[in-house]
Amino acid sequence: MERIPDFLALTVAKHCHKANNEYRKSIGEKIQEDSLMDATAEKRIGLVQAVQWLYAHPDAKAEDAHEQWRKAKRAAGWIPAARTNHERKEHAYLFPWASLPLPQRRKDEIFLETARFCFMAPWFTKALKEHELLSEMGIDGSAGAEGLTMVQEALNLFAGLAVALPKIVKLAEYTRLGDTISQIGVCLETVEFSDRATQK
């Protein structure tokens, strides 16, 4: 399957958006919106399309994803500029990967790694299988699978961030992000202990 249901791609996009927000906070950058659902429709659609593209291209690198984003932006009428201006459709990062500042390249890396970890997560696999089974029976499984992912969303986000971000960001340079990861680790240990106790 080279394409996943859009509702599932949206769930992954939420995690990627949250991961990038945490990184942006760690480097003192202003956050445009706390939740992806507070973003513009254009941005939500763009991130869902980015997730779909990454799922269909498992060997893609961060620079490949950036070039795909540039292509989509240019097709939508955006042009490169010194500063981003949404009204004029001018973007400060609509330049080749190699010319981007390091923090901007890391955003692409974080997005890619977070999406990849979501694709490998048990909740993602389970939701995808349920959707496929229901589709085979001629039933629209979007609502049921979306409910499953929404129930798991908080834990899934913690798991994705805990594994993905330390591989990319030097936590020693970003104390705030390091504290976030530490808190996530405690949450995961608590959940894992609770799961084992329940299984017994």
C-alpha positions in Angstrom: 0.0 0.0 0.0 1.5 3.3 -1.1 -1.2 5.5 0.4 -2.7 5.4 3.8 -6.2 6.8 4.8 -6.1 10.5 5.2 -7.4 10.4 8.7 -4.4 8.3 9.7 -2.0 10.6 7.8 -3.6 13.5 9.8 -2.9 11.7 13.1 0.8 11.2 12.1 0.9 14.9 10.9 -0.3 16.0 14.4 2.6 14.1 16.0 5.1 15.6 13.5 3.7 19.1 14.1 4.0 18.7 17.9 7.5 17.4 17.6 8.6 20.4 15.5 6.9 22.7 18.0 8.9 21.2 20.8 12.1 21.8 18.8 11.1 25.3 17.9 10.5 26.1 21.6 13.9 24.7 22.5 15.7 27.1 20.2 13.5 30.1 21.2 11.5 30.3 18.1 7.9 31.6 18.1 5.2 28.9 17.8 2.6 29.7 15.2 -0.1 27.4 16.7 -0.1 24.9 19.5 -2.1 22.3 17.7 -2.2 21.4 14.0 -6.0 21.7 14.2 -5.5 25.4 14.9 -3.5 25.8 11.7 -4.9 27.0 8.4 -6.5 24.5 6.1 -3.7 24.9 3.6 -1.1 24.0 6.2 -3.1 20.9 7.5 -3.5 19.7 3.9 0.2 20.3 3.2 1.3 18.3 6.2 -1.1 15.4 5.4 0.3 15.4 1.9 3.9 15.4 3.3 3.1 12.4 5.5 1.5 10.6 2.5 4.6 11.3 0.4 6.9 10.0 3.1 4.9 6.8 3.5 5.1 6.2 -0.2 8.8 6.9 -0.3 10.3 4.9 2.7 13.9 5.5 1.5 13.6 9.3 1.1 15.9 11.6 3.0 15.1 14.8 4.7 16.4 16.8 1.8 14.2 14.9 -0.5 11.2 15.7 1.6 12.2 19.4 1.6 12.4 19.4 -2.2 9.0 17.8 -2.4 7.7 20.6 -0.1 9.3 23.2 -2.3 7.6 21.7 -5.3 4.2 21.8 -3.7 4.7 25.3 -2.4 5.7 26.6 -5.9 2.8 24.8 -7.5 0.5 26.7 -5.0 2.0 30.0 -6.1 4.6 30.6 -3.4 8.0 32.2 -4.2 11.3 32.5 -2.3 11.9 35.6 -0.3 14.1 37.1 2.5 11.1 37.0 4.9 7.9 34.9 5.0 4.8 36.8 4.1 1.6 34.7 3.9 -0.5 37.3 2.2 2.0 37.6 -0.6 2.8 33.9 -0.6 6.5 34.6 0.0 8.5 32.1 2.1 12.0 32.5 3.7 12.8 28.8 3.4 11.7 28.1 -0.1 15.4 27.6 -1.1 17.5 24.4 -1.8 18.2 22.2 1.2 22.0 22.9 1.2 21.4 26.7 1.6 19.1 26.4 4.6 20.3 27.3 8.1 20.9 24.2 10.3 17.9 24.7 12.6 15.6 24.7 9.5 17.2 21.5 8.2 16.7 19.9 11.6 13.0 20.7 11.3 12.8 18.5 8.2 14.8 15.8 9.9 12.5 15.8 13.0 9.4 15.7 10.8 10.8 12.8 8.8 12.0 10.8 11.8 8.8 11.3 13.8 6.7 10.2 10.8 8.9 7.1 10.4 8.5 6.1 14.0 4.7 6.5 13.8 4.7 4.3 10.7 6.4 1.5 12.8 4.3 2.0 15.9 1.9 -0.8 16.9 -1.1 1.7 17.1 -0.5 2.7 13.5 -0.2 -0.9 12.2 -3.4 -1.9 14.1 -5.4 1.1 12.8 -4.2 0.4 9.3 -5.1 -3.3 9.4 -8.6 -2.5 10.9 -9.2 0.0 8.1 -8.1 -2.5 5.4 -10.3 -5.3 6.8 -13.4 -3.0 7.0 -12.7 -1.8 3.5 -12.6 -5.4 2.2 -16.1 -5.8 3.7 -17.3 -2.7 1.9 -17.5 -0.7 5.2 -15.9 2.7 5.7 -13.6 2.1 8.6 -12.4 5.7 9.0 -14.5 6.5 12.0 -13.6 3.4 14.0 -9.9 3.6 13.2 -9.8 7.3 13.9 -11.4 6.7 17.3 -8.7 4.2 18.1 -5.9 6.6 17.2 -7.5 9.5 19.1 -7.7 7.4 22.3 -4.0 6.4 21.9 -2.9 9.9 20.8 -1.3 11.2 24.0 0.8 8.0 24.6 1.7 7.7 21.0 3.0 11.2 20.9 5.1 10.7 23.9 6.5 7.5 22.4 7.3 9.1 19.1 9.0 12.1 20.7 10.9 10.0 23.2 12.5 7.9 20.5 12.8 10.3 17.6 14.0 13.5 19.0 17.1 12.3 20.9 18.4 10.8 17.7 18.4 14.2 16.0 18.7 17.0 18.5 21.8 17.5 20.8 20.0 17.6 24.1 22.9 19.2 25.8 22.4 22.3 23.6 18.7 22.5 24.3 18.0 22.1 28.0 14.3 22.6 27.7 13.9 19.9 25.2 16.0 17.6 27.3 13.7 18.1 30.3 10.7 17.3 28.0 12.3 14.0 26.9 13.1 13.1 30.5 9.5 13.6 31.5 8.4 11.5 28.5 10.6 8.7 29.7 9.1 8.7 33.1 5.6 8.6 31.6 6.6 5.6 29.3 8.1 3.7 32.2 4.9 4.2 34.2 2.7 3.0 31.4 4.8 0.0 30.7 4.7 -1.0 34.4 1.0 -0.6 34.4 0.6 -2.7 31.3 2.7 -5.6 32.8 0.7 -5.4 36.0 -2.6 -5.7 34.0 -1.3 -8.6 32.0 -0.5 -10.5 35.2 
